[in-house]
Amino acid sequence: MNGLGFDKRPEATRVVVAMSGGVDSAVTAALLKEQGYDVLGITLQLYDQGAAAVSRGKTCCAGQDLRDARAAAERIGIPHYVLDYERRFRQGVMEDFADSYLRGETPIPCVRCNQTVKFADLLGTARALGADVLATGHYVRRVAGPDGPELHRAADPKRDQSYFLFATTREQLEFLRFPLGEVSKDETRDLARRFGLVQAEKPDSQDICFAPDGAWARVIERLRPGAIEPGEIVHLDGTVLGRHAGIAHFTVGQRRGLHLHAKPGDQGEKLFVVRLEPETRRVVVGPRAALAGRRVAVREVNWLVAPPAAGLRARVKLRSMSAALPATIRRGESPGTALVLLDAAAEAVAPGQACVFYDGDRVLGGGWIAREASVAAPVRPAA
């Protein structure tokens, strides 16, 4: 049995590595090549390289990244191919991103990219190339369990990316491998230096790849011309406090950039975005206490375990950088939905973000935070 779980020699085991151009995927390819596997690198061209060329190294899959991936493949000594996935990426990720913002949500396009382009389309391409596995540079662990492979947090909690992979299905997990799940980022960079890779000192990606420097509103305006419309900023009590240029500029919990008028009797109360109402184009604000809630409705749930017949005790993460909170998870009334009841109220639960379920280090599943009708009741007009 070789290190990837196959009863054959490493050189007879074909591995396709998704090479984004960054240090993590380059080291993944180099490690597998060093271990003797038949490695083939694939880089996806996801969006217009002319627009991406202005990025400053904080995104992935940009024009320079394609060149860096090719240079790494040459250094490692493996075949490398660039596949044009622009149309698939636009339809599956960019347009979904724009529509999500216009629905008053705060989307995570990296999850959609993993869910659609990388772990669906690219995985199918890897199979067509005769690969035994698809390997990526994600910091997450695939652990053999009694009922098949399980998805676990990375050994280095500071680099763990399991939150972004909650939509990985059990069938996909059978085919995927994550060689960096047991190492730290510092160890990865040390390996890159040992292998002589150009990515050894390359900064990590930080921005949304198709919206460098956080300019997502411009992306939405380009994809949905005329869809971003101005509206009112309204207090929970119905008082109109200002105007905004479009709900796509806001997210639940936001305080900066509101530019509000003082309301009668105001005592300097700090106000936060409590919810977004795309139907009325209203940004609703209120005190910090109004952000707290215990009920979280979840849609498009992907279970990596058998769905619970009754309430399931677990910990849940509501944002990628937040702590995991104790909760009870119940199956929803509609297929693919769930209701999460937090033990203690959490602030700024934003529709469009992911709610990921954990048992210790193991990912049990997760889904997208939805807008509940009972929570998103319309604001009463001011008297």
N, C-alpha and C positions, 0 to 999 in steps of 0.2 A: 504494500500500500504506500503510494507516494504522499508527499506533504499536502496535496490538494484533494486526497481522498480517493484516488483511482488505483486500481490494481494493475498498473502498468508503469513502465519506466517514464521518468519525467520527459525525456526527449520525444516520447510517443504521445504526450499530453499537450494538446494545442490550447493556448491561452490567448484570448483577445484582451488587450488592456486599453481601457478608455483613457486616452492621453489628452488632457485639457491644455497642456502647455505649462502647467505649474509644477512645483517641486514634488508634490505628493504622488501624482500619477507617474511622473518620470522615475522616481525611486521605486515605485511598485513594479514598473516594467523591468528596471535594472535588477531588482532582487530576484524576480522570477526567471530572468535570463541566466543569472548567476547560478541559480539552482538547477539549471539544465532543461527548463521547459521550452517548448516550441512556442515562442512568444511573437505576437503580431500586434502592432500598435495602430489604433484608429483614433483620429481626431475629427470631431464634428465641426463643420462650418455652420454656425447657427444663425448668424445675422450679418448685416452689411459690414464688410470689413473696413470700408472707407470711413463710416461713422465711428467704428470702434477704434480706429487708429489714433484718435485723439485721446483715448484713455491713458492714464498714467500708471499702468501696471496694477491697478486695484481690481480689475475685473478678470473673468476667465473667458476663454474661447474668443479673445479678440485677435486682430490681425497679427500682432507680435507673438501671441501665444501659439498660433499655428506654426510660425517659424521656429519657436523654441521647442515645440514638440518634435518637429522634424529633426532639429539638431540633436535632441536627446536620443531619438531613435537611431540616428547615425552613430552616435557615440557608443550606444549600447550594442549596436550591431543587429538590429531587428528590422524587418519590413515595416513600412509605415504608410498609411493611406489616410487621405482627407476625404470625408464624405460630405456632400452638400445636403444639409438638413434644414436649410433656411425656411422652406415652405412649411415643413412639419413643425418647426420651432415657432414660427409666427402663429400658426393655427392653434397649436396645443399649449403654448406658454404665453406669448406676448398678447394675443387677443383675449385670452382668459384673464390675464393680468389687468388689462384695460377694463373689461366688463365687470370684474370684481370690484375695482375702485368705484365704478359708476353705480354699483349696487350698495355703496356705503360700507364696503369691506376694506380690510387691510391685508392684501394677499401676500403669499410667499412664493414667488416664481421659481425659486430653486427646488422646492418640493415638487411643483408641477413638472419641472424639467426632468427630475429623477423619475417621476411617476410615468411620464409619457415618452419623452424622447429617448432618455438613456436606458431605463430599465424595461422599456417595451420595444420601441423601434430598434435601438442599437442591440438589445439582447437578441432580437430576431435576426439581425444581420450577422451577429456572432455565430449563431446556430447555423446560418446558411453557409458560413465560411468553414464549417466543420469543427468549430471550437468545442472543447469540453466544458470550458468555463469562461465567464466574463469577469475580469478583475478590475477594480477601481481603487483609487487612492483615498477613499473615505476612511475616517477614523471611527470605526465601529467594528464589533466582533460578530462573527458567525460561529455559533457554538453548537456542537452536535448534541441533540437532546433525544429522549426516548421516543418521541413522536416525529423526529426529523430535525432539520437545522433550525436553530433559534437565533433571533437578532438580539444582541446585547450591547450595552454601552461600551465605548472604548476603554481600554485600560487607563488612559490618561484622561481624567474627567474634564480638564481644561480644553481638550481638543475634541471631545465627544460630538459626533454628528448624527446620533441616532434619531434625534427629533426630526431631522430633515428626511429621514428614510422610513417614516412610519407607514407610508403607502406601499412599501415593498410587499409583494404577495408571497405566500409560502412557496408557490411554484417558482417564482423568480429567485427566491432565496436558495433554492436547490442548485441553481446555475451560477450564482454569484460568489465571489471570493473577495475578502478585504485584508490584504497582507499587512496593512499598517495598524490594524486594530490593537495590537499589543505594544506598540512603540509610542514614544513621545515625539513632539514636533522637533525638539532639539536633536533627538536621535535620527530623525528623518533627514535633517539638514546635514548632519555628520555623514550619513550614508551618501548623500548627494555629492559631498566634497570628495569622499573616497572614490566614487564612480566617475568623478570629473565632469559632472553635469552642469550645464550653464544655469540651471535653475537654483543652484545651491544657495545663492543670496537673494533670489527673487522674492519680493514681498508677497504676502498672501493676498488673495482676492478678497475684496471687502464690499464693493458696490454691486448692485444689480447689473449683470453683464451688459444688458442692452440699454441701461440708463446710467451712464457714467456720471459721477458726482451727484447722484441722487436726483437727477432731472426727470423723474418719472411722469410728472404732469405733461411735459412736452411730448413724451412718448404716447400718452393717452390721447392728447390732442391730435397727433399725427394719425393714430389708428382709428380714432372715432371723432372726426372733424365736427365741431359744433356741439359735441355731447357734454362738454364741461360748461355748465351754466351757473351764473351767479345766483345767490340767494341770501336768506336772512340768517343771522346768528341770533338764537333765541334762548332766553333763560328757561329753566324748567317751569317757572311760573307763568310763562307766556310772554314776558317782556322782551321786546325786540331790542337787542343791544348793539347791533352792527350789521354789516354786509360782508359777504365773502365772494371770492372769485370762482368757487367750485368746490364741491365736497371732496373731490379727489385730492385736495391739498391738506386734508385733515385725517386724523385717526383718533380712536377712543383713547382718552387719557392725556391728550395733548393740552398744553397750557400756553406755550409760546406761539406768537404769530396770530393771536386772536384779534388784537386791536379793538377792544370793546369800549363802548360808551358806558359811563357810570349810570346805574339805574337809581331811581329815587330811593333814598334811605340807605344807599350802599355804605357799608362800613369797612370797605377795603377787602371784601371777601375774595379769595382767590378762586377763580373759575377754571374748570377743565371741560374738555369735550366729553360729554356723557354718552351721546349717541349721534348717529348720522341718519337723516331721513331723506333718502334719494327721491321718494315720491313727491315730497314738498320742497326739495332742495334746501332743507334746513339743517344747520349745524346746531345741535342742542347742547347747551352748557349748564353747568351746575357746580355746587361745592364738591370738594373731594369725597365727602361721605356718600355722594350719589353714585360714585364709581363702584362701590362695593356690592358684590352679589355672590350668591352661593350656587345658583342654577346655571349650568352651561349646556345648551343644546348643541349637539354634534351631528353633522351629516356626512355622507360618503365614508362611513366607518369601514376601515380595513382591519379585520381581526387576524392576528398571527397565532391565536389560540382559538379553541372552540368558543363561540359566542356564549356568554353566560345565560343560563335559564332564569336566574334570579339576580339580585344585586351582587356585584363583584367589588370587593375591596381592593384598591390599588392606590398608587400615587400618580398624579397627572401633572404634566407640564403644559402651561398655557401660552408660553412664549419660549423661544429658544434659549434665552439667557436666564429665565426665571427658575426658581427652585421647584422641585416636585412637591405637590401638595396632596395630603391624604384625602380620599374621596370614595364615594360609592358610585359605581357605574351601572346603569340600568339600560336594557335594550329599549329602544324607542318604539313608538306605535307603528311607524312606517319602516319598511325595509331599509337597511343601511343607515339607520339613525340610532342615537343613544342620548341619554340624559345623564349628565355628570352632576352629582350633588356633593359639593365641597364641604368638608368638615367645618371650615371657617371661611368667612367671606374673603374673596380676592378682589383686587382693584383692577380696573381697566381691562376687562375681558373683551377683546376686540374681535368682532365677526371677521372671518377670513383668515385668521391665524389658525394654527393647528393646536389640537388638544391631543396629547400623546399619553398613552397609558403604560405604566411600568409596574413590574413586580421586582423590586430590587434593581438589578442591572438589566433585567430582561424586558424587552419591548413586547407588550401584549397586543398592541394595536393603536389605533388613533383615527382621527377624522378632522373635519374642518368645523370651526366654531360658527354656528348659524345665528341668525337674528330670530329670536322668539317673538311672536306677535304680542305676548303679554308684556314683554320687556320693551318692545318698540312701539308702545301705544303713542298715538299722536299727541302733540302738545296742545293744551287748551289755549285758545286765543286770549290775549289780555283783555280784561274787562274795560 
